[in-house]
Amino acid sequence: QAMSAPIVSKSARVTSSQHARSLSTSPRAVEAVNCQVHNNTGIIKAVIIGLGKNKWGTGKIGDRVRVSVRDKHDWYKGEQTPKAIIARTRKESNRKDGSYIKFDDNSVVVIAKNKAKGTKIKGPLSYEVQNNCKA
């Protein structure tokens, strides 16, 4: 009788990314989330780096986060890691009345001293954001 290869189910296979995650020395591996900045501060793209509200490292609309500036205009003279509020997410978020809302992109609005740093905000904002920053 010929020896056959052992049968391995697809769910039992470990991909290289899963293997790399299992070798991580940090207790919580946080993935960087690319997002667009939709106000006129001079920042074009940013990455969320400071988010620690829960053990999964996820954020929802209205959370305050720390972002790292990745793309900016030449005239931007602000800090490299400003604070921001999550304004829109691709992942749907449930509301108290049973409906849910999701957007086409991930977006943040830069804040400083509990106020929006820019004077204009581009695109729609949900009601969950309005109480997290003064006008």
Disulfide bonds with the S-S distance in Angstrom:
none
